[in-house]
Amino acid sequence: MSVTRSGPLPSGDGDGAAYDVVVVGAGVVGSAIARALSRHPLRVALVEAANDVGDGTSKANTAILHTGFDAVPGTLEARLVREGHRLLSAYARETGIPVEPLGALLVAWDEEQRAALPRLAEKAARNGHRTTRLLSAAELRAREPHLGPGALAALDVPGESVICPWTTTLAYATQAVRSGVDLHLGCRVEAVRPGEPHHTLVTRRGVLRARHLVNACGLHADAFDALVGHEDFTVTPRRGQLLVFDTFARDLVRHILLPVPGPLGKGVLITPTVYGNVLLGPTAEDLDDKTATGTTAEGLAGLRERGGRILPALLDEEVTAVYAGLRAATGQEDYRITAHPELRYVTVGGIRSTGLTASLAIAEHVRGLLADCGLDPGPERPLAPLRVPNLGEAFARPYRDARLIARDPDFGAIVCHCERVTRGEIRSALASTIPPGGLDGLRRRTRARGGRCQGQYCGAEVRALFEEYGEGSR
Ligand SMILES: Cc1cc2nc3c(=O)[nH]c(=O)nc-3n(C[C@H](O)[C@H](O)[C@H](O)COP(=O)(O)OP(=O)(O)OC[C@H]3O[C@@H](n4cnc5c(N)ncnc54)[C@H](O)[C@@H]3O)c2cc1C
């Protein structure tokens, strides 16, 4: 077990360390796959181009643990989202990942949308969700008193939840590393030479060898496929821009407010986050630049316009941040998960807008596909136990934990006052199994610098702690 971030990779017997499986891409999907494989006595490496796990699409989504009620029935995605919801809900309970089962309301704003609601209820039933219920305008308003005028009816979808996406990826990767996986960060795979018994992977940091290979490259899954000699699909980045409203907005909304879906996907929603903020978004814009994670004035103005109709009072609240994520669209309303047994290779592509939810089920599916590709995983053994630090407002935070503070007063010393993050949490994150490689990584582990001042007040102290206790100090 090791985490490396720079320097040459281990050289093995001279021509690169040899692994039974190399998983390329440490987003939520690749990390879940590495974790699933670490149940077995296999040599596994998780290899990531960025200098942290969860630094791609997995860090910038709407953080909903979907039930899959609106998936296309009969697709692999429908099955894995449903199964993923069950697995991740249980995993979150076991490890302490914050989840709030708020339920969703799919709100109809015109007659056409109202007419669509019973069809959506039927679709939900075909996807195994029989607890949806139609609400009248009056019932809807009683449940969501701040909705704008003109809401005609809604479909109530119990089980839709909000979750911490950052802790989820980190939990998978941490458990994988503690269970024996080597994590190599800052390690883009630039070329693959298929071979027998090992493929050779040429990376920025040297060479690795892999008997079996998993492509979990997200937006770059098509480019990685091409390195291995396949051109089965093209990924089109579909940008989703979002506005984050301050925690004062939290009382305005009780559920996840979904629109009736249109041709470009789930549409613009308003949802609380587990951190106590409110999100408005995302847009859906097909681009050709896989690095275009910036926001635009036009995109944000469009969101404000739509948000103002749904929840007018929201626009009076402060926006603390804006961000954008890129969905991996492939022109197919399903995932693109394919085994290539002749190459001992599995492509995990097209994990569109549901990958956080489905991650654990995708990992189990890929474990099966690797066996179809000839991998003998050996016996199963328990994973290293894990509890994650809580970042959720609905659960006890360290600054309120008198016993913890009595044991270590640093957990009572607040550094980031907007998000109430303590010196103890920052120190623990910096000493953790996968320490952050920078201040953004530290924010995803603690929330430090993520609040209304965006680090204006605490930034210098957080940086000083990073320099004192971070990897660079050792
Ligand atoms: C706006 C938006 C909203 C969303 N909302 C939700 C939601 O509410 N619920 C939900 O379940 N899902 C949601 N999703 C979808 C979810 O975020 C994604 O499906 C998921 O994060 C995909 O994870 P991934 O691991 O496949 O990709 P990524 O997180 O992008 O990880 C892929 C990794 O591969 C690495 N990589 C690529 N090429 C190489 C290479 N050659 N060598 C080494 N590393 C490489 C990248 O650096 C990256 O870190 C949303 C997505 C967006 C954009």
The ligand as an SDF file (V2000), in Angstrom:
LIG
                    3D

 53 58  0  0  0  0  0  0  0  0999 V2000
  -23.1160   19.3100  -13.5850 C   0  0  0  0  0  0  0  0  0  0  0  0
  -23.1190   17.8730  -13.1700 C   0  0  0  0  0  0  0  0  0  0  0  0
  -24.0460   17.4150  -12.2620 C   0  0  0  0  0  0  0  0  0  0  0  0
  -24.0500   16.0710  -11.8680 C   0  0  0  0  0  0  0  0  0  0  0  0
  -24.8960   15.6870  -10.8800 N   0  0  0  0  0  0  0  0  0  0  0  0
  -24.8420   14.4170  -10.4250 C   0  0  0  0  0  0  0  0  0  0  0  0
  -25.6530   14.0190   -9.3450 C   0  0  0  0  0  0  0  0  0  0  0  0
  -26.3710   14.8300   -8.7710 O   0  0  0  0  0  0  0  0  0  0  0  0
  -25.6150   12.7190   -8.9570 N   0  0  0  0  0  0  0  0  0  0  0  0
  -24.8210   11.8000   -9.5650 C   0  0  0  0  0  0  0  0  0  0  0  0
  -24.8720   10.6370   -9.1970 O   0  0  0  0  0  0  0  0  0  0  0  0
  -23.9940   12.1590  -10.5640 N   0  0  0  0  0  0  0  0  0  0  0  0
  -23.9780   13.4440  -11.0010 C   0  0  0  0  0  0  0  0  0  0  0  0
  -23.1600   13.8370  -12.0100 N   0  0  0  0  0  0  0  0  0  0  0  0
  -22.3130   12.8460  -12.6490 C   0  0  0  0  0  0  0  0  0  0  0  0
  -21.0790   12.4730  -11.8720 C   0  0  0  0  0  0  0  0  0  0  0  0
  -20.4550   13.6120  -11.3330 O   0  0  0  0  0  0  0  0  0  0  0  0
  -20.1430   11.7370  -12.8300 C   0  0  0  0  0  0  0  0  0  0  0  0
  -20.8460   10.6930  -13.4750 O   0  0  0  0  0  0  0  0  0  0  0  0
  -18.9570   11.1470  -12.1000 C   0  0  0  0  0  0  0  0  0  0  0  0
  -18.2900   12.1160  -11.3250 O   0  0  0  0  0  0  0  0  0  0  0  0
  -17.9990   10.5530  -13.1050 C   0  0  0  0  0  0  0  0  0  0  0  0
  -16.9280   10.0380  -12.4080 O   0  0  0  0  0  0  0  0  0  0  0  0
  -15.6940    9.4570  -13.1760 P   0  0  0  0  0  0  0  0  0  0  0  0
  -14.8180    8.8340  -12.1450 O   0  0  0  0  0  0  0  0  0  0  0  0
  -16.1620    8.6080  -14.3070 O   0  0  0  0  0  0  0  0  0  0  0  0
  -15.0020   10.7240  -13.8810 O   0  0  0  0  0  0  0  0  0  0  0  0
  -13.9900   11.8010  -13.2870 P   0  0  0  0  0  0  0  0  0  0  0  0
  -14.3520   12.2530  -11.9450 O   0  0  0  0  0  0  0  0  0  0  0  0
  -13.8260   12.8500  -14.3330 O   0  0  0  0  0  0  0  0  0  0  0  0
  -12.6350   10.9780  -13.1470 O   0  0  0  0  0  0  0  0  0  0  0  0
  -11.8740   10.5770  -14.2480 C   0  0  0  0  0  0  0  0  0  0  0  0
  -10.4140   10.7690  -13.8740 C   0  0  0  0  0  0  0  0  0  0  0  0
   -9.6050   10.1840  -14.8810 O   0  0  0  0  0  0  0  0  0  0  0  0
   -8.4180   10.9320  -14.9320 C   0  0  0  0  0  0  0  0  0  0  0  0
   -7.7650   10.6700  -16.2100 N   0  0  0  0  0  0  0  0  0  0  0  0
   -8.2500   10.9040  -17.4440 C   0  0  0  0  0  0  0  0  0  0  0  0
   -7.3570   10.4990  -18.3790 N   0  0  0  0  0  0  0  0  0  0  0  0
   -6.3020    9.9800  -17.7030 C   0  0  0  0  0  0  0  0  0  0  0  0
   -5.0510    9.3880  -18.1140 C   0  0  0  0  0  0  0  0  0  0  0  0
   -4.7160    9.2490  -19.4090 N   0  0  0  0  0  0  0  0  0  0  0  0
   -4.1810    8.9670  -17.1560 N   0  0  0  0  0  0  0  0  0  0  0  0
   -4.5080    9.1000  -15.8310 C   0  0  0  0  0  0  0  0  0  0  0  0
   -5.6720    9.6510  -15.4020 N   0  0  0  0  0  0  0  0  0  0  0  0
   -6.5500   10.0820  -16.3270 C   0  0  0  0  0  0  0  0  0  0  0  0
   -8.9010   12.3740  -14.7960 C   0  0  0  0  0  0  0  0  0  0  0  0
   -7.8540   13.2240  -14.3740 O   0  0  0  0  0  0  0  0  0  0  0  0
  -10.0300   12.2410  -13.7890 C   0  0  0  0  0  0  0  0  0  0  0  0
   -9.6080   12.5270  -12.4680 O   0  0  0  0  0  0  0  0  0  0  0  0
  -23.1230   15.1690  -12.4360 C   0  0  0  0  0  0  0  0  0  0  0  0
  -22.1920   15.6300  -13.3510 C   0  0  0  0  0  0  0  0  0  0  0  0
  -22.1610   16.9760  -13.7040 C   0  0  0  0  0  0  0  0  0  0  0  0
  -21.1050   17.4770  -14.6360 C   0  0  0  0  0  0  0  0  0  0  0  0
  1  2  1  0
  2  3  1  0
  2 52  2  0
  3  4  2  0
  4  5  1  0
  4 50  1  0
  5  6  2  0
  6  7  1  0
  6 13  1  0
  7  8  2  0
  7  9  1  0
  9 10  1  0
 10 11  2  0
 10 12  1  0
 12 13  2  0
 13 14  1  0
 14 15  1  0
 14 50  1  0
 15 16  1  0
 16 17  1  0
 16 18  1  0
 18 19  1  0
 18 20  1  0
 20 21  1  0
 20 22  1  0
 22 23  1  0
 23 24  1  0
 24 25  2  0
 24 26  1  0
 24 27  1  0
 27 28  1  0
 28 29  2  0
 28 30  1  0
 28 31  1  0
 31 32  1  0
 32 33  1  0
 33 34  1  0
 33 48  1  0
 34 35  1  0
 35 36  1  0
 35 46  1  0
 36 37  1  0
 36 45  1  0
 37 38  2  0
 38 39  1  0
 39 40  1  0
 39 45  2  0
 40 41  1  0
 40 42  2  0
 42 43  1  0
 43 44  2  0
 44 45  1  0
 46 47  1  0
 46 48  1  0
 48 49  1  0
 50 51  2  0
 51 52  1  0
 52 53  1  0
M  END
$$$$
